[in-house]
Amino acid sequence: MTRRVRDSSDDFSDDTLDPDVEAELAEAFDEPSVRPAPAPGETSAASMSSGAAPRRVKISDSDSAPVRANEPRDGDDAWGFFRRNLPRVRVPRLRAPRVRLPRPSFAGLSMSRFRRTTGSGVSTTKSPPKRTATKSADGRTRVVITDDTIQPTKVSGLSGQARFRERRIAARRAEGRRRLRIALVIGGVAAIVIAGLVVLASPILSIRTIDVEGVVYADADRVGEVVASLRGDPILTADLNGAEAALEGIPWIREARVSMHLPRRVSIQIDEREPIAFYRAVDGFNRVLDIDGRILDVIEGDLVDFPPILGTGPNLSPGDFVDQPFLGAAQLINALPRDLRLRLVSMSVTPDGEVSVLLSGDVTVQFGRPDRFQDKLVALVNEIKRQGSRSYSIVDVSSGEASVR
């Protein structure tokens, strides 16, 4: 705002008198210390020195000739002449108060961090006076001194580029922390897996005890080989399924179940196949059969607990399956009622493929072809009941109807 305007020939001796000095002079000369109100467009020294609102002063030039300060003027009294000849008193300029931002009220954030985050910190200072030289219409030079209003000036905080750099550094740090967490998780999982593998491979959990149940006719040597392959292996990584498959490969074994019992024991449960009959092969050795016609074993002597199938059969190895009529003879033995099975002495097969049964009391039952066993057995049982205690030697049920001779 404009403070004052002067011409190159103006005098400033009567514009900067301090109000305190004026009061003292008035008291010394017994005159009132009240100065007349300034004319419109002018301002007093007191208003210029105070911290009041910005002001603008303009003193226009005059056509009259300049009057020197040490010469009396028209209408001057003693006080006016003395006042103009007093030494000039410079009024100290008051600094505008600094505007400080209030401290943040939220907890957990320090002032330094608030300044780094917001980049704020604004203070106000008074800008220096500006002087402008102009010329009037009469050719005189005018100097206009202006004092701008108080303007906010940023005195602290970070620039835009610095704040961008700070945010970029913070983002990189956050990304680094995220990657570190991921690396720690992966490393922890890998460490757990490695530790588990070490424990599994250690002898602490190795198989020391193996219990085997259900072995009666199976080859003990082959079962022992499977057991030996498991002993000493880590119990959690031992091939138990492979052991079951190896045991079921033995002809006598129908099913094998291998289970582990921590920390160092394994149990083997074996279900053997049930032999039902045997026949003599071409090579002179006996083949033991089950109900499915599977060759369970090859032995030299005759079995006492199982009926023989009379007739020369093929030379088969353990694990092979026999064809008709030996397969039909084995199935017929399994289908006989309990009373007839107790009276069973032997089975016979002919080269034509027919099957007959020899019962106690020298009774022969002719079944013919190995088919329709259920119908033939029903007819046989009914016929035996009808005959009662009568003597007979042959019962023919090959056609499905019983006939006695």
MOTADA-V198942 format. One line per field, one symbol per residue. burial: # if it has 16 or more other C-alpha atoms within 10 Angstrom, else .. A space follows every 50 residues. Layout:
burial=???
This chain:
burial=#######..#..#..####..##.#................####..##. ....#####.#.......#.............##................ ..................########..............########.. ......##....#....................................# #...####.#....#..#....#..##..##.####.#.#..##..##.# ###.######...##################....#############.. .#....####.##.##.##..#..#########......#...######. ...######...########..#..##.##..#...........####.# .##..
